[in-house]
Structures are given as structure tokens and as C-alpha cells.
Amino acid sequence: MTYKEAKEFIEEANQYGSVLGLTSITELLKRLDNPQNHLKIIHIGGTNGKGSTGAFITSILTAAGYRVGRYISPTVFSYREKIQISEGINTYYITKEGIQEAIERIKPICQEMVNDGYDHPTTFEIETAMTFIYLLSQQVDFLVLEVGMGGRLDATNVIANPICTVFTSISMDHMQYLGDSLEKIAQEKAGIIKPKSPVISCNQNSAVIKILKDKADECKSSFIIADFNNVHKVEYSLEETRFIYPSNKEAQEFKIRLIGKHQVKNAILAIEVAKVLNKVLNNHNYFISDEAILSGLYQAKWDGRFQVLDTKPYFIIDGAHNEEAAINLRETVEIYFTNKRLIFMIGVLEDKDYKSILKIMAPLADTIITLTPENHRALASDKLANEARLYCERVFDCGNIEQALEMAYAEAKADNIILAFGSLSFLGSLVKILRMRKEKTYNKN
């Protein structure tokens, strides 16, 4: 099997849609000898912040000297970004050969399952199985595993014994699948909690905390809250953020380079996870020093999340695609760019709450440029533009990314801010086009 053939098989499985449930993934992994049972897994659920928190945790573990696998979704710059290994200062994506070899094992089993009366595994289920196969073969010390959607019925929830379970902020998203209230969504996400596996959550809505704690109590699992209220002396700059945590005699100063107030929240969640891991793994010759926590937090990187790509004018990309993420993005913009002229490039998927996103963000903009992401679920740019005009007088419907980028640069002066946000599915393409533009300019000069 070639890499192209392996990718085609994965993509063809898109015809089976997005199916919540554990029957197919359980059977698939059983026939693959359950590779997930041989990995030390940190399971991360939540709505916003899973990727950033995972980046902080991975960086801390790497700084402590461990080889760490990650499974993320969605990706921004490369398909192979989905499955990663970090070791030392380097991060590697799954190799093409790794994908080929995994799919060579998975493909015939999928057909056997269909012959035996099971549903064909979905793309996400195939990719989840591929993750376990590949990272086990690569002998990682830990796997930082992000939930795809929800929790209880997500394919990643096939794991039985995570070393700990982590919850980032839980808010309204994927309502058509998870429920029409915060409580229903929290119940679904709490479904990843396992017996006697420590649970660490950021502080959040009291109803959500109660649901998570009740589930933890039911599973006889300890429950820890990383309390943002214990942070003080926060200093923001576009280079780094400094803060003191916790606010008692054990307080330390930490520095992070991920930008935004919400990233401090994600960082202290990672700090508490590291403390729990030290307790859980104390008898297994694993240890995370205070120096590793300090260094890991500072070294953590997470592309596509308030990432500065250029400075004259400032060009920033961010994956804010739901209401809470838009609130976080607004807070960040207000911290760093008060009294600056803002030009927004926005593209979203149709199933996202774009009306709430615009209500939160659009009033900040001098100019809004809409585009249609290259995704079958994309919201048409003209529809987005019509909604944006409720909050901003200068709105341009540019249709595609290239035209939107040209318009943004035509509009922007050196001291203006261009902020591209919305679906992660268009940010990767945007970065590639921007790099090509820079190369052409450089070659001319």
C-alpha cells in the first residue's frame, strides 16, 4: 500500500459520517490487540483550550526528559500534524510510512467487521486506532489524548485506565450532538471520567463543576480544581506573560509565550496536572521537577492560536470558532491593541454559532472582510457578511482566501492590526499563501 492509497482509504471513510458511539472502535481495537491498553494516557476533554493545555502538558513532560505522543484535532498546517511525537526540543509528525503501515493493518479488519455485521469504522475511529498503533510502536512514555467531540461517546473514550483526566473550559458547542444546555453538554463530557483516575479541571461554571465532581465521586476518583483566582501579578506583553501562582507561601513566578489571558488559565491547569502526575507515577520511576514545569511552560508552542505572523502591519491568526473562544479573543485584543485600527478576516463553518461570534467581536473592528473556508461545511461569505453588517459599517465580502488577503493588505497601514480568525480549516491555507506572498516580495527586493 502506498501513502496515497492509505490516505484515500481514510478519506473514503468520510462517507460514514461522524457517528458517536463506542461499538465500532471497541471492536476494531479488539481485533488489533488493544494497543491503547499499553499506553500511559492523559485524556483531555472540554470545549475550548484542549489544544493549548495539551501543548503545555506535553512541553512539561518533554522538559522532564520524556518522549510524548499527542493526538489532536482539527489540524491547521498538515494532515500528519494530527499524530505527533515530542522529544527534547523537537516535535515530529507521524511519518508517511507510519500511516501506510497502520492502514495496512486496519483496512482488512474494517472489511472483516462489515462482513461480520458491524458498521464500517468512521474516519475518526480509523485515525484514533492509527494513533494507538503508531505511538505504541514508537514507545512513547506518555500519550496526551484530546477528545474529538463530547466525551462519553467519543472514539477516544475507548480507553479504560487513563493516568488522569483533564477538563478545560466547558461551554456551548456541537449542540446538535451533545444537547441544548450547558448541563447536558457537561454530562456528555463528564463521561470520560474513569474509576480511580484523578480528575483535574479548571475553575468554571458552578453547575459544570458539580456535574464533574459528582461523576468523579461516583467513580471514586479524586477531584482537583486549578483555580484561576489563585493567580496574581499578571504582566502581559506580546513576547511573554508573567504571573505568580499560587497566591500563598509556595508561590512561584511562571512565564509563558502563548498569548492571552485564557492561556494563563490553561497554564495553571497544566501545572496542577504535573503535580498530580508526580503523585500518581511516584512508584514507577517517573518524576517531573519544578524546573521542568517552569521550562516546559515557557517553551510551549501552539500554532494558530493568537499567533503573530507579521508585525508591519501586525498580522495575527486565531482559531476562535465558538462563543467562549470569541470572548477570550476579545479580552486578548483589548489587552494588547487598545485604540488600534482593527481589520478582521473571518471565515467560519455553518454549524458554528457565528451570530454570537460576530456579536462579541465585530463591534471592535473598523473593517471586516468575510471569506468562505475550503470546507464542505463552510458558511458562505455573503451570509456572514450580511450578519457582520449589523455591527460594522465597513464590511467586504471577498469570497475566497486570496481575495480576502489582498483586500486586507490594501486596507491596512503599518500601524494597523489584521486579525484572521474563525475556522481552523482556513488558517493553514492562509499561512501558506502569506508565506508565498512574502517570498515574492523578498525576491523582488
C-alpha positions in Angstrom: 0.0 0.0 0.0 1.3 3.5 -0.9 0.8 6.6 1.2 -1.6 7.9 -1.3 -3.7 4.7 -1.1 -3.7 4.9 2.7 -4.9 8.5 2.6 -7.6 7.6 0.1 -8.9 4.8 2.4 -9.0 7.2 5.3 -10.8 9.9 3.3 -13.3 7.4 1.8 -14.4 6.6 5.3 -15.8 10.1 5.5 -18.9 8.7 3.7 -19.8 7.0 7.0 -20.2 10.5 8.7 -19.5 11.4 12.3 -21.0 8.7 14.4 -21.0 8.9 18.2 -20.6 5.6 19.9 -18.0 3.0 21.0 -19.2 -0.2 19.4 -17.1 0.1 16.2 -14.0 1.5 17.8 -14.1 -1.1 20.6 -14.4 -4.0 18.0 -11.7 -2.5 15.8 -9.2 -2.2 18.6 -10.0 -5.6 20.0 -9.1 -7.1 16.6 -5.9 -5.0 16.7 -5.0 -6.5 20.2 -6.0 -3.3 22.1 -2.8 -1.2 21.7 -4.4 1.6 23.8 -4.1 -0.7 26.9 -0.3 -0.5 26.8 0.0 3.3 26.8 0.1 5.8 29.6 -2.7 8.2 28.6 -3.6 11.7 29.8 -7.1 12.3 28.5 -8.2 15.9 27.8 -11.8 16.9 27.4 -13.6 20.3 27.3 -14.8 22.8 24.7 -12.0 25.4 24.4 -8.4 25.1 25.4 -7.8 21.4 24.9 -5.0 22.0 22.4 -3.2 24.8 24.3 -3.5 22.8 27.6 -2.2 19.7 25.8 0.7 21.7 24.4 1.6 22.9 27.9 1.4 19.4 29.4 3.4 17.9 26.5 6.1 20.6 26.9 6.4 20.0 30.6 6.7 16.2 30.2 9.3 16.8 27.4 11.3 19.1 29.6 11.3 16.4 32.2 13.0 14.1 29.7 10.1 12.0 28.4 9.1 11.0 24.9 5.5 12.2 24.5 2.9 11.4 21.9 -0.1 13.7 21.0 -3.3 13.2 19.2 -5.0 16.4 18.2 -7.9 17.6 16.0 -8.5 19.6 14.0 -5.1 20.2 12.4 -4.0 23.5 10.8 -1.0 23.0 8.6 -0.6 19.3 7.8 -2.7 16.2 7.9 0.2 14.4 9.7 0.1 17.1 12.4 -2.7 15.0 13.9 -0.3 12.5 15.4 2.9 13.9 16.9 5.9 12.9 19.0 7.8 15.4 21.1 11.2 14.6 22.4 13.8 17.1 23.6 13.4 20.3 21.7 12.0 18.5 18.6 8.5 17.6 17.5 7.9 15.1 14.7 4.7 14.3 12.9 3.7 10.7 12.1 5.7 9.6 9.1 4.1 8.6 5.8 5.4 5.1 6.3 3.8 5.1 9.8 0.4 5.9 8.2 0.9 3.3 5.4 1.8 0.5 7.9 -1.1 1.3 10.3 -3.6 1.4 7.5 -2.3 -1.9 6.0 -3.3 -3.5 9.4 -6.6 -1.5 9.8 -8.1 -1.8 6.3 -8.6 -5.6 6.1 -10.0 -5.6 9.6 -12.6 -2.9 8.6 -13.8 -5.2 5.8 -13.9 -8.2 8.2 -16.1 -6.1 10.6 -18.5 -5.2 7.8 -18.7 -8.9 6.7 -19.5 -9.8 10.4 -22.3 -7.3 10.5 -20.6 -4.3 12.2 -20.7 -0.8 10.8 -17.6 0.3 8.9 -15.4 2.4 11.2 -15.6 6.2 10.6 -12.6 8.3 9.6 -12.1 9.5 13.2 -12.3 5.9 14.5 -9.7 4.8 12.0 -7.4 7.7 12.9 -7.8 7.0 16.6 -6.8 3.4 16.1 -3.9 4.5 13.9 -2.8 6.8 16.8 -2.6 4.0 19.3 -0.8 1.6 16.8 1.8 4.1 15.8 2.6 5.6 19.2 2.8 2.2 20.8 5.3 1.2 18.1 7.3 4.4 18.8 7.5 3.5 22.5 6.3 6.9 23.8 6.4 7.4 27.6 3.0 9.2 27.6 0.1 10.0 25.2 -1.7 13.3 25.5 -5.0 12.4 24.0 -7.6 15.0 23.1 -11.3 14.2 22.9 -12.7 14.7 19.4 -16.3 15.7 20.3 -18.2 15.4 23.5 -16.7 12.7 25.6 -18.9 9.8 26.7 -19.5 8.5 23.1 -16.3 9.9 21.5 -14.0 7.3 20.0 -11.1 8.3 22.3 -13.2 7.2 25.3 -12.5 3.6 24.4 -9.5 3.8 26.8 -10.1 2.1 30.1 -7.4 3.4 32.5 -6.1 6.9 31.8 -3.5 8.0 34.3 -5.5 11.2 34.7 -8.4 13.0 33.2 -8.3 16.7 32.4 -11.1 19.2 31.7 -10.6 22.5 30.1 -13.3 25.1 29.9 -16.8 23.6 29.0 -19.2 25.8 27.1 -21.9 25.6 24.4 -20.7 23.9 21.2 -21.9 21.0 18.9 -25.3 21.4 20.4 -26.9 19.2 17.7 -24.9 16.3 19.0 -24.4 17.0 22.7 -27.5 18.8 23.9 -29.1 22.2 24.1 -28.0 23.2 27.6 -24.6 23.6 29.3 -25.6 20.9 31.8 -26.4 18.4 29.1 -23.1 19.1 27.4 -21.2 18.8 30.7 -22.8 15.4 31.3 -21.6 14.2 28.0 -18.1 15.5 28.6 -18.0 14.0 32.1 -18.5 10.6 30.5 -14.7 10.3 30.1 -14.1 10.1 33.8 -12.9 6.6 34.8 -12.7 4.8 38.2 -9.8 5.8 40.4 -8.3 8.1 37.7 -7.6 11.6 39.1 -9.7 14.4 37.6 -8.2 17.9 37.2 -10.5 20.8 36.0 -10.0 24.5 35.5 -12.4 26.5 37.6 -15.6 27.2 35.6 -19.4 27.4 35.8 -20.6 26.1 39.2 -23.2 23.7 37.5 -20.4 22.2 35.4 -18.1 21.8 38.4 -20.9 20.0 40.3 -21.5 17.6 37.4 -17.8 16.8 37.0 -17.3 16.3 40.8 -20.4 14.1 41.1 -19.1 11.9 38.4 -15.6 11.8 39.9 -17.2 10.9 43.3 -19.2 8.1 41.6 -16.0 6.7 40.2 -14.1 7.1 43.4 -11.7 9.5 41.7 -10.0 12.4 43.3 -11.1 15.9 42.0 -8.8 18.9 41.8 -9.6 22.4 40.6 -6.9 24.6 39.1 -8.2 27.8 40.5 -7.6 30.9 38.3 -8.4 33.1 41.3 -5.1 32.0 42.9 -3.2 33.8 40.1 -1.8 37.3 40.8 0.6 39.9 39.5 -0.1 39.1 35.8 2.0 41.1 33.4 1.1 40.9 29.7 3.3 41.6 26.6 3.3 40.3 23.0 6.6 38.5 23.9 5.5 36.7 27.1 3.1 36.7 30.0 4.4 36.5 33.6 2.3 35.5 36.6 2.5 34.3 40.2 0.8 31.1 41.2 -0.5 30.1 43.7 -1.0 33.1 45.9 0.5 31.6 49.1 3.9 30.8 50.6 4.6 28.2 47.8 4.0 30.9 45.1 6.3 30.9 42.1 6.7 33.2 39.1 5.9 31.5 35.8 6.4 32.7 32.2 4.5 31.6 29.1 4.8 32.6 25.5 1.3 31.6 24.4 -0.6 34.9 24.3 -3.9 35.8 26.0 -5.5 35.9 29.4 -7.1 32.5 28.9 -3.6 31.0 28.3 -2.8 31.7 31.9 -5.8 29.6 32.9 -4.6 26.8 30.6 -1.1 27.0 32.1 -2.2 26.6 35.7 -4.3 23.7 34.6 -1.2 22.1 33.2 0.7 22.9 36.4 -1.9 21.0 38.5 -1.8 18.1 36.1 2.0 17.9 36.5 1.6 17.8 40.3 -1.0 15.0 40.0 1.3 13.0 37.7 4.1 13.2 40.2 1.8 11.6 42.8 0.3 9.0 40.5 3.6 7.9 39.0 5.7 8.2 42.1 6.2 4.4 42.3 7.0 4.0 38.6 10.3 5.9 38.4 8.7 9.0 36.8 9.3 12.5 38.1 8.6 16.0 37.0 10.8 18.6 38.7 9.8 22.2 39.4 12.4 23.2 36.8 10.7 21.1 34.2 7.4 22.7 34.9 8.9 26.2 34.6 10.9 25.4 31.5 8.1 23.4 29.9 5.5 26.2 30.3 7.9 28.7 28.8 8.9 26.5 25.8 5.3 25.5 24.9 4.2 26.5 21.4 0.8 26.1 19.8 0.5 27.4 16.2 -2.7 29.0 15.1 -3.8 30.4 18.5 -3.3 34.2 18.6 -0.2 33.6 16.6 1.7 36.7 15.3 2.8 36.1 11.7 4.0 39.6 10.8 4.5 42.9 12.5 4.2 45.7 9.9 1.3 45.6 9.9 0.7 43.1 12.7 -0.9 40.0 11.2 -2.4 37.6 13.7 -4.3 34.3 13.3 -6.6 32.7 15.8 -8.9 29.7 15.8 -11.8 31.3 17.7 -14.9 29.5 16.4 -17.4 29.5 19.2 -18.9 31.9 21.7 -16.5 31.3 24.6 -13.4 31.4 22.3 -14.7 34.7 20.9 -14.9 36.1 24.4 -11.3 35.0 25.1 -10.2 36.5 21.8 -12.0 39.8 22.6 -10.3 40.0 26.0 -6.9 39.4 24.4 -7.4 42.0 21.7 -8.5 44.6 24.3 -5.3 43.8 26.4 -2.8 44.3 23.6 -4.5 46.5 20.9 -6.5 49.3 22.6 -7.0 52.3 20.3 -5.6 50.4 17.3 -7.4 50.2 13.9 -8.5 46.6 13.6 -9.2 44.8 10.3 -10.8 41.4 10.7 -10.7 38.5 8.2 -13.4 36.0 9.2 -14.4 32.6 7.9 -16.5 30.0 9.8 -18.3 26.7 9.4 -22.0 26.8 9.0 -22.7 24.7 12.1 -20.9 27.2 14.4 -22.7 29.9 16.3 -21.4 32.7 14.0 -24.1 35.1 15.1 -22.7 35.1 18.7 -19.1 35.3 17.5 -19.9 38.4 15.4 -21.9 40.0 18.2 -18.9 39.7 20.5 -16.1 40.5 18.1 -17.5 42.7 15.2 -18.0 45.9 17.2 -14.2 46.1 17.8 -13.5 46.2 14.0 -13.0 49.2 11.8 -13.2 46.8 8.7 -14.5 43.3 8.3 -13.6 41.0 5.4 -15.5 37.8 5.0 -14.5 34.6 3.2 -15.7 31.1 2.6 -13.3 28.4 4.1 -12.4 25.5 1.8 -14.6 23.0 3.6 -17.9 21.3 2.7 -19.4 22.6 6.0 -18.4 26.2 5.3 -20.7 29.2 5.8 -21.0 31.2 2.6 -19.1 34.5 2.9 -22.1 36.6 1.7 -24.2 35.3 4.5 -21.5 36.0 7.1 -21.1 39.5 5.6 -24.8 40.3 5.9 -24.7 39.3 9.6 -21.5 41.3 10.2 -23.1 44.5 8.8 -25.4 44.6 11.9 -22.3 45.6 13.9 -19.8 47.2 11.5 -20.3 49.7 8.7 -17.2 48.6 6.6 -17.8 45.0 5.5 -16.4 43.4 2.4 -17.5 40.0 1.1 -14.3 38.7 -0.7 -15.4 35.1 -1.2 -12.1 33.3 -1.1 -8.9 33.5 1.0 -6.7 35.0 -1.8 -9.0 37.9 -2.4 -9.6 38.4 1.3 -5.9 38.6 1.9 -5.4 41.1 -0.9 -8.2 43.3 0.5 -6.7 43.2 4.0 -3.3 44.4 2.9 -4.8 47.0 0.6 -6.8 48.3 3.6 -4.0 48.1 6.2 -1.5 50.7 7.2 1.8 49.9 9.0 0.3 50.6 12.5 -3.0 48.7 11.9 -3.8 45.2 13.1 -5.0 42.4 10.7 -6.7 39.6 12.7 -7.8 36.5 10.8 -10.0 34.2 12.9 -12.8 31.6 12.8 -12.4 28.1 11.4 -9.0 26.4 11.8 -9.7 24.9 8.4 -8.7 28.1 6.5 -5.8 29.3 8.7 -3.4 26.7 7.3 -4.2 27.8 3.7 -3.9 31.4 4.8 -0.4 30.9 6.2 0.8 29.1 3.1 -0.5 32.0 0.9 1.1 34.6 3.2 4.5 32.8 3.0 4.3 32.8 -0.8 3.5 36.5 -0.8 6.5 37.2 1.5 8.8 35.2 -0.8 7.7 37.1 -3.9 8.3 40.4 -2.1 11.7 39.2 -0.9 12.7 38.0 -4.4 11.7 41.3 -5.9 13.9 43.2 -3.5 
